[in-house]
Amino acid sequence: AGTPEAEVYLARQRKGAVAPSQEIKAGWVIPGVMISGINSDLPGQIIGQVREAVYDSATSTQCLIPPGSRLVGTYDSGVTLGQQRALAVWRRIIYPDGSSISIDNMPGADVGGYAGFNDKVNNHYLRIFGSGLLLSVFSAGIQLSQPQASNGENYSSSQIIAGSLGQQMGQIGMQMAQRNMNIQPTLEIRPGYEFNIMVTKDIILPTWEGHPMAGSTGKGCN
């Protein structure tokens, strides 16, 4: 028996471009530069701008996104121990004339194509090791605060109160120190950081060349 066609041939066939000279295909990049910064302690919105003109993928002759177009996105503040890269996605491109297009959370990457942005990392080692030292001090303090009876003598009321107070304060201090040891790294991306938006879906755009603003200083493709 012959091999079934479904095991030999792909189910999908090659599709032609809808508008070859007006498409940026998946697998291309949109080069950008950060205007705002990122600090991973809190989530937030980020702003960048296109740093180079972006041309159509088929012919590379039609300018579809002029440099200086504004980029709007968000970043993820969830960081785990040892993580050094901030994850960002981009939502909109705003043209110099105020028109815009949604790009559905396309991911950001560094200029080498690696996912996420990598600039400055603060692992808070001083704070973590300082908290570890405090934890040891509080643990020793709890032990030393307990009254020591000898020769069968009973504890006095003042010894009992002092021991109880020392134990409670020591436990509170240990809890606070333990919380400070569970701090996540802080990732910082400074303004001016260069990156790429990884195009994950084909984008159809009208050419910018010939637009009334294309001849204005700083708003053209050259």
N, C-alpha and C positions, 0 to 999 in steps of 0.2 A: 504494500500500500504506500502511496506517496505521502510526503509530509504535508500536513494541512497548511493552507496559505496563511492562516493567522499566525503560525509560528515562524514564517519566513519573511512576511512583509509587515511593515508598520501600518497601523490602521489609518494614520493621517498622511496626507499628501502635501507636497510643497505648495505654499501659497504665495502668490505674487504680492508685491507691495501695493497698498491702496493708492498712495501718492508718493512715488519714489523720491522726488526732489523735496518733499515736505515731511519726511519721516526721520526721527531719531530712533534707531532700532534698539531693542533690548541687547545688552552687552556693551553698549557704548557708555561713556561717562559725561557728566556735566561738571566741569571744573569750577570750584568755588573757593572762597576765602571767608573766614569768620569775621563778622563785624562785632557781635556780642561774644561773651565768654561763657564757659560752662564751669559750674562748680557742683559736683555730684552730691553734696550734702542735702540738696533739695531739688526736686524736679522743676522743669521750667521750659519756656519757649526760647528758641535760639534764632538768630538772624544772621544771614550771610549774604554774599552777593556773588554773581557769576564773574570769574576772573578772566575768562577767555571766551571769545565768540564760539558758539557751538553751531556746526554746520550739519547739513543732512548726511545721513549715513551712506546713501547710494553714490552720490557724485561729489560730495564735499565742496560744492560750489555755492549752495544757497545758505545764507546765514539765517538760522531759525531762532537763536537766542542771543541777543547782544550782550557784551560784557557790561557789568554794572547792574544787570537785572537783580532784583531783590529775591532772596531765598528765605522761606519761613519753615521752621521745623521744631521738633521737640527732642529731648534726650531722656535717657533712662537713668534714674538716680539709684537704682538697686545695684550695689557693688558688693562683691564677696571678697574675702581675704585673699590677697595675691593677685586680684584683678588689676590690670594696668591700662585698660582701654575703655573709653566711654562710648556707649552705643547711642547713635543718633539717627533719626529718620527725618526726611524732608517732605513737606506737605504741599507747598505752593511755590510757584515762580511768578513774580510780579514784574511786569515789563515797565520800561521807562514811561510809557504812555498811560500807565495805570491798569491796563488789562492784565489778566492773570490766568493761570491754569493750575488745577489741582493735579498733583503727581502721586497721590495715594501712598504716602509713607515710604518712599524709596529710600534705601539705606545709604548712610554715609560711610566712606572708607578713606583711609589715608592715601597719599599720592602713589603709594606702592600697590594699592589695591587691597590692603589688609582691612578686614572689617573693623569698624570703630575708629576712634581718634585717640592718639597717644601723645601726651605732652608732659604734664607734671603730675607726679603721684606723691601724696603725703600719707604714709602708712601709720602715722601717729605712734611711732615706736617709743618715743620719750614718755608719752602719756601712758602707754600700755605697760612699759616696764616700771614706771613710777607707781602705777596702780598695783602691780605685783608686789612691789616693796611695801606699800601701805598695807596690802593684804596680810603680809607676813607680820608686820608690826601689830596690827589689830589682833591677829590670832595669838601672838605672844602676850599681848595685853590682857586678853580674856583669861589666859591661864594664870598670869601673875596677879590678877585682881581677885582671885578666889582666896578666901581666908584659909589659913593653914593652922589646924589645931594639933596640939601635941600633948602627950601624956594623958589622953582621954578628956581633955578640957572641952567644954562646950563653946560654941561660937557665941560671941556677944551680938546683941541686936545691931550695933553699928557695923560690925564685921559682915553680918548678913546683908544689910542694906548696901554697903559699899561693894560687896561681891556681886549682888544682883545688878546694881547700876553699871558696874564695869562690864559685866557680861552683855547687857542689853546694848550699851554704847558700842562695844566691840563688834557685836553682830550687825548693827546698823552700818558701822564703818566698813565691815567686810562686804556687805551687800552693795554699797556704793562703789567700792573698789572693783568688785566683780563686774558691775555694769560698765565701768570705764574700760575694762579689758576687752569688752565685746564691741568696741567701736569699729566701724567699717572704714576702709581707706577713703580718702578724699581725692577724686580725680579732677584736675583743673585743665581746661583747654583755653588758652589765651586768645584774645582778638588778634587777627592777623594769621591764624593757623590756616594753612592751605589743605584742601581736601578735595575729594571727588564724590559726586552723587552717582551711585551705580544704577543705571537705567534697567529696570526689571520688566517693563512693558513697552511696546512700541508706542511712540508719541507722534501724533500728527499735528503740525504747527504751520501757520502761514509764514511765508518768508518775511523777514524783517527788512530786507533790502527794498528800497522804494517807499518805505513808510515815511510820512512827513517828518518824523522826529529822527530818522536815521541819519540825516545830514547835520544834526545838531552836535555841537562839541560834546564829546564824552558819551554820546548816546548811539553812535554808529557801531558797525562791526569791525572797523579797522583800529 
